[in-house]
Amino acid sequence: MLTFFLDKQSDSSLYEQLYEQIKLAIAEGKLKKNEKMPSKRKLANHLKISQTTIESAYNQLLAEGYINSIAKVGYFVTTDLELLSNRKHLPIQGYEKIKHDEFLVDFKTNQVDSESFPYEKFAKIERDVILDNLKNNLNRGESFGVYEFRKKISEILFSYRGIKASAEQIIVGSGSEHLILLLTLMLGRDKIYGVEDPSYIKNYLLYQAYGVKVKTIPLDEEGISLDELMKQKCDVVHVTPSHQFPSGIVTPIKRRMELLRWANENNNRYIIEDDYDSEFRFSGNPIPALKSLDKFDKVIYMNSFSKTLAPALRISFMVLPANLIKVYQDNLGFFSSSVPTTNQLILERFIALGEYEKHLNRMKNNYKQKRDYLLKLLLESDLKSNLVIRGEEAGLHFLIKIKTDYLENDLVEMAKDKGLRVYGLYEYFIGKPTDEGVKTIVFGYSNLSFEQMQEGVKLLSLAWKNI
């Protein structure tokens, strides 16, 4: 008979210790399949413990299927069990931890100023929401998102973008991943989707991953090419007309109206307007959103709080045309909003208290100062005669065309050798550009300090001194 050593001074009860040791004996093969277990009386006498303790351990083993019981015969080991405690851990095939290169200065475009986030205000509002509102909202779940929050979004859209949209038209989601999934399910995978080229490549990959046919549409000097859009027979097109990413092109009113007419020619055509950083325009009047010009109700408007507050919040939203609201409710109404209710309530309160408007105004001034300082450094550097600046009027990035015989990739690699990460326009093309020597660099600056900018331009002047 197997002997199990039980510690009466242990924090674990005797029956738990016995249960664990019998389970381990089965796993290690010391107790074989169909082997009869000692009776409760015999094992109790052997271990000098009560039969009640034995019964409790056996009942737990029975419940989990390690042993079975045959009336008036006894208990038997059920099977040879290869438990996790006895398994070799096999290496996970195909998984590699993503490695991020470290650079002295990184001119990324997809960041915000982490030093300027309203941490204290957010923390206070979060505490107030949890103490005051959460009890009444713990069981709340709305397909479109929290109504009060959507109402605040509709007010922001009218104030800043001239878009008249009711809260009922707005859907809240956690980033473009979720919203694009909903759109492809709602509009249909049988349609042809067009995306700008160059563009934010992730959107192209998302459409592909969601199983739709997606075409790349080149740009001309006014934005997406309407001729190519028609040639590719697209039904839906994803555009960034207020500040094309990454080229910085602002689509003029004539092309915008042509796009709207294109969409209105067919009932199944729609325009997805990605208004990703329209809040930041540093000269002239704000560019009207395409949606604000949309008399045909053919524009699906998308935006987020990633640029105005922080990407980590993962709070985006879209405005549906009126005729698609019932389509969404009927076919996708079972989806819950992918943004936690608490986060929506916090941001709703942040907006209602006027803190969002204050923060946005502060960040406009902050980013304008940063942009101006970086441009000043570049235009006073040894490189100034080789630089042509474009797209600096708006958004959180601008482009610099380099006058040189070197290829764009050579310029990027030269910068890397000095500990800098700059981004060539070529990197944002989905298909190969017709001119492989575009020699244009995309500069983001939003999360760089003035000291980092100084260091970056200094190193860049060294890296490109012979171009």
Phi, psi and omega per residue, in radians:
M1 nan 2.350 3.124
L2 -1.148 2.501 3.087
T3 -1.879 2.246 3.105
F4 -1.939 2.286 -3.085
F5 -1.675 2.010 -3.069
L6 -1.921 2.368 -3.100
D7 -1.786 1.885 -3.108
K8 -1.253 -0.205 3.108
Q9 -1.611 -0.092 -3.083
S10 -1.224 2.706 3.050
D11 -1.220 -0.423 3.113
S12 -1.415 2.464 3.127
S13 -1.149 2.809 -3.130
L14 -1.083 -0.683 -3.092
Y15 -1.197 -0.615 3.106
E16 -1.145 -0.717 3.114
Q17 -1.112 -0.752 -3.138
L18 -1.142 -0.769 3.115
Y19 -0.998 -0.817 -3.117
E20 -1.126 -0.698 -3.084
Q21 -1.259 -0.635 3.071
I22 -1.167 -0.733 3.118
K23 -1.045 -0.733 3.123
L24 -1.158 -0.661 3.123
A25 -1.108 -0.647 3.081
I26 -1.170 -0.759 -3.127
A27 -1.100 -0.673 -3.095
E28 -1.475 -0.010 3.090
G29 1.447 0.127 3.100
K30 -1.258 -0.484 2.990
L31 -1.971 2.080 -3.012
K32 -1.604 2.872 3.084
K33 -1.011 2.341 3.121
N34 1.240 0.061 3.107
E35 -1.224 2.414 -3.112
K36 -1.401 2.342 3.110
M37 -1.440 2.681 3.080
P38 -1.074 2.585 3.087
S39 -1.152 2.801 -3.121
K40 -1.059 -0.692 -3.115
R41 -1.165 -0.812 -3.121
K42 -1.117 -0.766 -3.109
L43 -1.188 -0.610 3.118
A44 -1.150 -0.731 3.100
N45 -1.142 -0.703 -3.098
H46 -1.154 -0.730 -3.070
L47 -1.626 -0.089 3.139
K48 1.066 0.758 3.074
I49 -2.295 2.993 -3.070
S50 -1.322 2.708 3.071
Q51 -1.167 -0.465 3.106
T52 -1.094 -0.694 3.103
T53 -1.111 -0.754 3.117
I54 -1.091 -0.764 -3.106
E55 -1.094 -0.717 3.135
S56 -1.093 -0.752 3.134
A57 -1.147 -0.772 3.141
Y58 -1.107 -0.705 -3.131
N59 -1.092 -0.680 3.106
Q60 -1.156 -0.726 3.106
L61 -1.138 -0.648 3.067
L62 -1.095 -0.813 -3.102
A63 -1.058 -0.599 -3.096
E64 -1.618 -0.029 3.023
G65 1.501 0.239 3.126
Y66 -1.368 -0.538 3.103
I67 -2.332 2.854 2.981
N68 -2.268 2.937 -3.058
S69 -2.155 2.314 3.054
I70 -1.992 2.125 -3.052
A71 -0.938 2.320 3.096
K72 1.089 0.167 3.097
V73 -2.012 -0.895 3.112
G74 2.468 -2.878 -3.109
Y75 -1.845 2.470 -3.104
F76 -2.329 2.550 3.054
V77 -1.161 2.285 -3.038
T78 -1.263 -0.862 -3.012
T79 -2.798 2.992 3.000
D80 -1.442 1.933 -3.060
L81 -1.827 2.176 3.061
E82 -1.636 1.632 -3.070
L83 -1.431 2.806 3.129
L84 -1.000 -0.591 -3.117
S85 -1.155 -0.296 -3.091
N86 -1.982 0.141 -3.094
R87 -1.685 2.600 2.999
K88 -1.417 2.385 3.131
H89 -1.435 1.974 -3.121
L90 -1.464 2.548 3.101
P91 -1.144 2.479 3.104
I92 -1.300 2.175 -3.053
Q93 -1.435 2.315 2.969
G94 1.486 -0.088 -3.125
Y95 -1.671 2.271 3.062
E96 -2.242 2.294 3.090
K97 -1.138 2.294 -3.113
I98 -1.181 2.228 3.120
K99 -1.766 2.303 3.118
H100 -1.907 2.104 3.110
D101 -1.155 2.496 3.106
E102 -1.716 2.276 3.115
F103 -2.184 2.652 3.078
L104 -1.099 -0.733 3.085
V105 -2.450 2.311 -3.116
D106 -2.174 2.005 -3.107
F107 -1.497 0.970 -3.127
K108 -1.185 2.681 3.129
T109 -1.822 -0.234 -2.970
N110 -1.834 0.625 -3.128
Q111 -2.261 2.892 3.028
V112 -2.123 2.980 3.140
D113 -1.298 1.797 -3.075
S114 -1.204 -0.318 3.118
E115 -1.358 -0.341 -3.005
S116 -1.834 0.096 3.121
F117 -1.160 2.436 -3.094
P118 -1.362 1.187 -3.030
Y119 -1.013 -0.872 -3.066
E120 -1.135 -0.749 3.121
K121 -1.078 -0.795 -3.130
F122 -1.092 -0.741 -3.118
A123 -1.104 -0.743 3.132
K124 -1.139 -0.787 -3.139
I125 -1.125 -0.700 3.118
E126 -1.046 -0.783 3.129
R127 -1.087 -0.779 -3.126
D128 -1.107 -0.736 -3.138
V129 -1.102 -0.760 -3.122
I130 -1.120 -0.728 -3.102
L131 -1.338 -0.627 -3.024
D132 -1.664 -0.671 -2.948
N133 -1.915 -0.445 -2.917
L134 -1.130 -0.639 -3.098
K135 -0.983 -0.693 -3.117
N136 -1.446 -0.057 -3.076
N137 -2.180 0.108 -3.084
L138 -1.058 -0.582 -3.090
N139 -1.786 0.263 -3.053
R140 -1.495 2.413 3.043
G141 -2.701 2.092 -3.088
E142 -2.170 2.352 -3.090
S143 -1.033 -0.734 -3.091
F144 -1.483 -0.290 -3.035
G145 1.994 2.934 -3.117
V146 -1.036 2.198 -3.024
Y147 -1.042 -0.779 -3.105
E148 -1.050 -0.663 3.123
F149 -1.183 -0.757 3.127
R150 -1.110 -0.589 3.099
K151 -1.140 -0.698 3.098
K152 -1.156 -0.660 3.097
I153 -1.087 -0.730 -3.137
S154 -1.089 -0.620 3.114
E155 -1.204 -0.711 3.092
I156 -1.085 -0.767 -3.113
L157 -1.068 -0.691 3.141
F158 -1.235 -0.733 -3.091
S159 -1.179 -0.762 -3.000
Y160 -1.724 -0.479 -3.028
R161 -2.149 0.002 3.106
G162 1.194 0.401 -3.102
I163 -1.713 2.153 3.065
K164 -1.636 1.859 -3.123
A165 -2.481 2.339 3.106
S166 -1.421 2.811 3.099
A167 -1.030 -0.520 -3.114
E168 -1.169 -0.331 -3.139
Q169 -1.562 -0.161 -2.974
I170 -1.727 2.328 3.061
I171 -2.069 2.266 -3.139
V172 -1.725 2.321 -3.136
G173 -2.563 2.863 -3.070
S174 -1.583 1.331 3.044
G175 1.578 2.992 -3.111
S176 -1.102 -0.503 3.133
E177 -0.965 -0.832 -3.079
H178 -1.297 -0.754 -3.084
L179 -1.164 -0.711 3.118
I180 -1.159 -0.634 3.052
L181 -1.040 -0.836 3.138
L182 -1.061 -0.701 -3.124
L183 -1.137 -0.759 -3.127
T184 -1.165 -0.603 3.097
L185 -1.230 -0.652 -3.093
M186 -1.343 -0.819 -3.091
L187 -1.381 -0.461 3.072
G188 1.943 2.443 3.124
R189 -1.412 -0.083 3.138
D190 -1.471 -0.115 -3.108
K191 -1.550 2.801 3.082
I192 -1.727 2.161 -3.115
Y193 -1.809 2.390 3.107
G194 -1.949 2.450 3.051
V195 -2.254 2.644 3.132
E196 -1.168 2.618 3.079
D197 -2.438 1.930 0.196
P198 -1.354 2.860 -3.135
S199 -2.876 -3.044 2.997
Y200 -1.289 1.750 -2.925
I201 -1.054 -0.477 -3.126
K202 -0.979 -0.670 3.134
N203 -1.093 -0.726 3.090
Y204 -1.037 -0.777 -3.128
L205 -1.146 -0.607 3.112
L206 -1.139 -0.806 3.112
Y207 -1.032 -0.743 3.094
Q208 -1.061 -0.830 -3.088
A209 -1.098 -0.519 -3.136
Y210 -1.529 0.143 2.932
G211 1.421 0.445 3.101
V212 -1.874 2.786 3.055
K213 -1.401 2.121 -3.071
V214 -2.176 2.315 -3.114
K215 -1.980 2.552 3.060
T216 -1.636 2.307 -3.107
I217 -2.025 2.118 -3.112
P218 -1.229 2.906 3.112
L219 -1.804 2.713 2.858
D220 -2.084 -2.884 -3.049
E221 -1.198 -0.182 -3.127
E222 -1.947 0.113 -3.140
G223 2.062 -2.577 -3.074
I224 -1.130 2.445 -3.090
S225 -1.361 2.042 -3.136
L226 -1.208 -0.647 3.117
D227 -1.048 -0.788 -3.133
E228 -1.213 -0.597 3.102
L229 -1.045 -0.764 3.118
M230 -1.257 -0.640 3.130
K231 -1.090 -0.660 -3.128
Q232 -1.414 -0.050 3.076
K233 0.996 0.754 -3.127
C234 -1.299 2.585 3.045
D235 -1.761 -0.563 -3.101
V236 -2.308 2.439 3.127
V237 -2.304 2.378 -3.131
H238 -1.816 2.012 -3.025
V239 -2.285 2.778 3.053
T240 -2.172 1.264 -2.952
P241 -1.269 -0.469 -3.082
S242 -1.348 -0.446 3.111
H243 -2.904 1.461 -3.001
Q244 -0.967 2.331 3.085
F245 -1.794 2.223 0.099
P246 -1.764 -0.011 -2.955
S247 -1.189 -0.395 -3.099
G248 1.408 0.063 -3.128
I249 -1.124 2.336 3.004
V250 -1.750 2.035 -3.088
T251 -1.208 2.111 -3.104
P252 -1.235 2.867 -3.038
I253 -1.017 -0.651 -3.122
K254 -1.057 -0.822 3.139
R255 -1.185 -0.591 3.120
R256 -1.114 -0.754 3.136
M257 -1.179 -0.616 3.076
E258 -1.109 -0.695 3.100
L259 -1.107 -0.750 3.138
L260 -1.127 -0.699 3.101
R261 -1.139 -0.697 3.087
W262 -0.998 -0.797 -3.118
A263 -1.135 -0.602 -3.060
N264 -1.389 -0.169 -3.138
E265 -1.246 -0.299 -3.091
N266 -2.499 2.357 -3.095
N267 -1.078 -0.445 -3.072
N268 -1.605 0.024 -3.113
R269 -1.593 2.438 3.088
Y270 -2.483 2.658 3.044
I271 -1.923 2.237 3.014
I272 -1.726 1.928 -3.137
E273 -1.624 1.972 3.127
D274 -1.689 1.779 -2.998
D275 -1.752 0.945 -2.814
Y276 -1.123 -0.540 3.130
D277 -2.496 0.598 -3.058
S278 -1.163 -0.303 -3.103
E279 -1.163 -0.326 -3.042
F280 -1.911 1.603 3.030
R281 -2.169 2.198 -2.933
F282 -1.813 -0.103 3.093
S283 -2.592 2.515 -3.136
G284 1.322 -3.053 3.137
N285 -1.420 2.697 3.072
P286 -1.008 2.492 3.101
I287 -1.377 2.188 -3.135
P288 -1.057 2.489 3.051
A289 -1.178 2.555 3.078
L290 -1.005 -0.647 -3.138
K291 -1.060 -0.573 -3.119
S292 -1.229 -0.307 3.119
L293 -1.705 -0.033 -2.938
D294 -1.442 1.585 3.120
K295 -1.410 -0.296 -3.088
F296 -1.606 -0.137 -3.096
D297 1.022 0.899 -3.115
K298 -2.038 0.066 -3.089
V299 -1.845 2.217 2.988
I300 -1.717 1.998 -3.029
Y301 -1.639 2.309 3.113
M302 -2.184 2.440 3.041
N303 -2.746 3.103 -3.127
S304 -2.697 3.069 3.046
F305 -1.758 0.307 -3.099
S306 -1.193 -0.705 -3.123
K307 -1.493 -0.642 -3.087
T308 -1.373 -0.531 3.120
L309 -2.089 -1.288 -3.136
A310 -2.950 2.447 3.081
P311 -1.059 -0.549 -3.069
A312 -1.139 -0.339 3.115
L313 -1.159 -0.514 3.128
R314 0.958 0.827 3.106
I315 -2.113 1.937 3.098
S316 -2.171 2.998 3.117
F317 -2.730 2.804 3.031
M318 -2.436 2.683 3.120
V319 -1.918 2.090 -3.140
L320 -1.556 2.504 2.924
P321 -1.012 2.623 -3.051
A322 -0.979 -0.651 -3.070
N323 -1.283 -0.152 3.136
L324 -1.734 -0.123 -3.086
I325 -1.120 -0.823 3.140
K326 -1.177 -0.635 3.097
V327 -1.029 -0.775 3.131
Y328 -1.125 -0.819 -3.116
Q329 -1.071 -0.743 -3.090
D330 -1.214 -0.657 -3.015
N331 -1.771 -0.472 -3.053
L332 -2.268 0.230 -3.116
G333 -1.104 -0.288 3.124
F334 -1.336 -0.237 3.061
F335 -1.225 2.342 2.975
S336 -1.581 2.678 3.072
S337 -1.037 2.335 -3.062
S338 -1.454 -0.012 3.081
V339 -1.741 2.205 -3.129
P340 -0.933 2.443 -3.125
T341 -0.965 -0.707 -3.129
T342 -1.021 -0.776 -3.136
N343 -1.100 -0.667 3.112
Q344 -1.170 -0.696 3.132
L345 -1.158 -0.658 3.124
I346 -1.116 -0.828 -3.111
L347 -1.207 -0.599 3.073
E348 -1.054 -0.771 3.123
R349 -1.166 -0.686 3.119
F350 -1.029 -0.732 3.123
I351 -1.246 -0.779 -3.082
A352 -1.078 -0.565 -3.136
L353 -1.404 -0.036 -3.140
G354 1.454 0.090 -3.095
E355 -1.277 -0.539 3.138
Y356 -1.145 -0.795 -3.141
E357 -1.091 -0.732 3.110
K358 -1.085 -0.794 -3.125
H359 -1.108 -0.748 -3.124
L360 -1.090 -0.736 3.109
N361 -1.115 -0.716 3.095
R362 -1.075 -0.753 -3.079
M363 -1.227 -0.577 3.056
K364 -1.035 -0.822 3.120
N365 -1.135 -0.750 -3.139
N366 -1.033 -0.894 -3.088
Y367 -1.212 -0.581 3.086
K368 -1.111 -0.749 3.103
Q369 -1.079 -0.744 3.139
K370 -1.135 -0.798 3.125
R371 -1.041 -0.829 -3.115
D372 -1.075 -0.700 -3.102
Y373 -1.185 -0.745 3.128
L374 -1.137 -0.742 3.097
L375 -1.076 -0.720 3.126
K376 -1.074 -0.785 3.126
L377 -1.063 -0.765 -3.119
L378 -1.161 -0.728 -3.073
L379 -1.374 -0.174 3.042
E380 -1.835 0.000 -3.106
S381 -1.450 3.037 3.094
D382 -1.157 -0.214 -3.084
L383 -1.551 -0.129 -2.908
K384 -0.928 -0.632 -3.108
S385 -1.265 -0.229 -3.120
N386 -1.778 0.048 -3.002
L387 -1.956 2.398 2.989
V388 -2.210 2.025 -3.035
I389 -1.602 2.412 3.139
R390 -2.424 2.643 2.983
G391 1.204 0.454 -3.083
E392 -1.523 -0.096 -3.042
E393 -1.257 -0.393 -3.030
A394 -2.612 2.891 3.059
G395 1.325 -3.131 -3.066
L396 -1.874 0.443 3.005
H397 -2.650 2.796 2.991
F398 -2.491 2.978 -3.088
L399 -2.032 2.596 3.028
I400 -2.257 2.069 3.050
K401 -1.483 2.277 -3.063
I402 -1.777 2.222 3.068
K403 -1.540 1.813 -3.071
T404 -2.857 2.854 3.040
D405 -1.543 -0.211 3.132
Y406 -1.269 2.655 3.037
L407 -1.358 2.779 -3.097
E408 -1.030 -0.755 3.140
N409 -1.085 -0.593 3.081
D410 -1.083 -0.717 3.136
L411 -1.115 -0.715 3.117
V412 -1.108 -0.772 -3.123
E413 -1.190 -0.658 3.076
M414 -1.036 -0.714 3.126
A415 -1.141 -0.720 3.127
K416 -1.047 -0.645 3.136
D417 -1.077 -0.406 3.125
K418 -1.759 0.174 3.113
G419 1.478 0.345 -3.123
L420 -1.959 2.558 2.998
R421 -2.041 1.944 2.994
V422 -2.040 2.810 -2.992
Y423 -2.116 2.073 3.111
G424 -1.351 2.527 3.111
L425 -0.987 -0.551 -3.141
Y426 -0.989 -0.541 -3.098
E427 -1.152 -0.342 -3.067
Y428 -1.722 0.043 3.087
F429 -1.473 2.325 3.081
I430 -1.407 -0.816 2.990
G431 -1.744 2.954 -3.138
K432 -1.243 2.303 3.099
P433 -1.207 2.695 -3.140
T434 -1.159 -0.543 3.122
D435 -1.912 1.749 -3.092
E436 -1.258 -0.161 3.123
G437 -1.870 0.769 -3.087
V438 -1.077 -0.560 3.007
K439 0.926 0.846 3.140
T440 -2.179 2.316 -3.108
I441 -1.941 2.377 3.132
V442 -1.707 2.061 -3.098
F443 -1.862 2.068 2.929
G444 -1.752 2.638 -3.037
Y445 -2.495 -0.045 -2.917
S446 -1.061 -0.591 -3.089
N447 -1.825 0.263 3.124
L448 -1.671 2.439 3.031
S449 -1.416 2.918 3.100
F450 -1.095 -0.605 3.123
E451 -1.177 -0.698 3.105
Q452 -1.142 -0.667 3.090
M453 -1.096 -0.774 3.102
Q454 -1.007 -0.849 -3.139
E455 -1.101 -0.721 -3.117
G456 -1.090 -0.813 -3.133
V457 -1.194 -0.639 3.096
K458 -1.065 -0.835 3.134
L459 -1.193 -0.615 3.132
L460 -1.140 -0.669 3.102
S461 -1.104 -0.624 3.075
L462 -1.229 -0.745 -3.100
A463 -1.126 -0.640 -3.051
W464 -1.907 0.373 -3.025
K465 -1.113 -0.397 -3.077
N466 -1.890 0.276 -3.050
I467 -1.349 nan nan
